Amino acid sequence: MKKEYWDVTDEQVIEKTGKPIADWIAILDALSASEKKSMDSVNHLQATYSVPRYWARTLTTHYLKLKAEGAG
């Protein structure tokens, strides 16, 4: 997977989802997304927040990469 897929800016995320990255990180934290299958988190973002599939996947991947790096 190319880094650009999850290396997004707040401006891009706000434009496409209406919320900044920090809000999505908090939402995914509350979901305990790091303990779930990524597709479950993607499906949750789509169903609960009407996030387009591409952006739900991007946000979930971004979140999981942050967690793997020890950030967030």
Phi, psi and omega in degrees: 000135181285143180303323183303337181301319182248355180272081186244160179262161175303319181301316179298314183294316179298317180300320186268337186235344180087358180226151175283165181304318182303321178296318180293324177297316178297318178297315180291326174299313181298331178279350188058044185300331181291346180257001183247167171293141184301324180294331176295319178293318178301312181298322178298313180298321179294311186287319186274324187243004180055036177283130176304146185309312180304315183286328175297319178292317180298312181296319179296316179295316177303313179300311181295325177294318177300316179297319180294329179275356179086009178265164175078000000 
